[in-house]
Amino acid sequence: MAAAAVRSARALDSLRPIPNDRLEIRHDPLKGRGVFASAPIAAGSVIEAAPVIVVSAKDCPLLDQTILHDYYFHWDSDPDGGPGGEGRGAVPLGLVALCNHSRRPRARVRRNAVQGTLDLVALAPIAAGDEVTIDYNCPLWFAAED
């Protein structure tokens, strides 16, 4: 086995979730369910490292016909992990899937191929009580609230 493959396999075997005691799911009257900070989060912090299920490019059109269309991210060609596009998809198994869109996001999603995660990273300080939002970086299928 190649050295890079061995390192990648070890990384996936030793993945430890980041505790989510800084996050909570709440209802926003305009956007519905969303992710909110329950404690302050510093700019640049990895808020969550969500493990993913990678979906083949041929199966992504099937996901597009389900409710999962709204929750999965592009895995291959979009370096920011945005939804849609060509290639494989990634269904996150974490709170990042519940982050609402904003044109002025407080966080971004970073694909971490080595760990097999989508990392939610704070773009600026996030105060307790603030919603953790991301820019979906794709054509929206809903009317944006901000």
C-alpha positions in Angstrom: 0.0 0.0 0.0 1.3 3.5 -0.9 2.5 5.7 2.0 -0.2 8.3 1.3 -2.9 5.6 1.3 -1.6 4.2 4.6 -1.6 7.7 6.2 -5.2 8.4 4.9 -6.4 5.0 6.2 -4.9 5.7 9.7 -6.4 9.2 9.7 -9.9 7.8 9.0 -9.4 5.1 11.7 -8.5 7.7 14.3 -11.1 10.4 13.6 -12.3 11.9 16.9 -15.4 14.2 16.6 -15.0 17.7 17.9 -17.4 18.1 20.9 -20.5 20.0 19.9 -21.1 21.6 23.3 -20.7 25.0 21.6 -23.6 24.4 19.2 -27.4 23.9 19.5 -30.2 23.4 17.0 -32.9 26.0 17.3 -35.8 27.2 15.3 -35.5 30.5 13.4 -38.9 32.1 12.6 -37.8 32.9 9.0 -35.4 30.1 8.1 -36.7 27.2 10.2 -34.3 24.8 11.9 -30.7 26.1 12.2 -27.4 25.8 14.1 -26.7 28.4 16.8 -23.7 29.0 19.0 -24.3 28.3 22.6 -20.9 29.6 23.6 -18.5 32.1 21.9 -16.5 30.7 19.0 -13.2 32.3 17.9 -12.5 33.2 14.3 -10.6 30.5 12.5 -11.8 27.8 14.9 -12.9 24.4 13.5 -16.4 24.3 14.9 -17.2 20.8 13.7 -15.5 18.1 11.7 -18.5 16.2 10.3 -17.7 12.7 8.9 -19.2 12.1 5.5 -20.7 9.4 3.4 -19.2 9.8 -0.1 -21.7 9.2 -2.9 -20.6 8.2 -6.4 -21.1 10.7 -9.2 -23.6 8.3 -10.9 -25.7 8.2 -7.7 -25.8 12.0 -7.1 -28.7 12.5 -9.5 -30.7 10.0 -7.5 -30.0 12.2 -4.3 -31.2 15.2 -6.3 -34.6 13.6 -6.5 -34.9 13.3 -2.7 -34.9 15.6 0.3 -31.2 14.9 0.7 -30.7 17.3 -2.3 -30.9 20.1 0.2 -28.3 18.6 2.6 -25.4 17.1 0.6 -22.2 18.8 -0.5 -20.1 18.4 -3.6 -17.0 16.4 -2.7 -14.6 16.5 -5.8 -14.3 19.6 -7.8 -15.5 22.4 -5.5 -12.7 23.2 -3.0 -15.1 24.8 -0.6 -17.4 21.8 -0.4 -20.4 23.6 -1.8 -23.5 21.6 -2.9 -24.1 20.7 -6.5 -21.7 20.5 -9.5 -20.0 17.5 -11.1 -18.3 14.5 -9.4 -19.1 12.8 -6.1 -21.2 14.1 -3.3 -20.8 14.0 0.4 -23.6 13.5 2.9 -22.4 15.0 6.2 -23.2 13.2 9.4 -23.1 16.2 11.6 -24.6 19.6 12.3 -23.0 21.2 9.3 -25.8 19.7 7.2 -28.3 21.9 9.2 -26.5 25.3 8.7 -28.6 27.8 6.9 -27.5 30.0 4.0 -26.5 33.6 4.3 -24.9 36.0 1.9 -22.9 37.2 4.9 -21.9 33.9 6.4 -20.3 33.5 9.8 -18.6 30.2 8.8 -17.5 28.2 5.8 -17.3 24.6 4.9 -13.9 23.1 4.1 -13.5 19.7 2.5 -10.9 17.6 4.4 -10.2 14.7 2.1 -7.5 13.2 4.4 -9.9 12.9 7.4 -13.0 12.3 5.3 -14.8 15.2 6.9 -16.5 18.5 6.0 -15.0 21.0 8.5 -17.1 23.9 9.6 -14.7 26.8 10.2 -15.6 30.2 11.8 -14.9 33.1 9.5 -15.2 35.7 12.3 -15.9 35.6 16.0 -19.4 34.1 16.6 -21.1 35.2 19.8 -23.3 32.9 21.9 -26.8 33.0 20.5 -25.7 33.9 17.0 -26.7 31.6 14.1 -23.9 29.7 12.4 -24.5 30.3 8.7 -22.7 29.4 5.5 -22.8 30.5 1.9 -24.1 27.6 -0.2 -22.1 28.9 -3.2 -24.6 27.6 -5.7 -27.9 28.7 -7.3 -30.4 28.8 -4.5 -33.7 26.8 -4.7 -35.4 29.2 -2.2 -35.7 32.9 -1.6 -32.7 34.1 0.6 -33.8 35.9 3.7 -30.5 37.9 4.0 
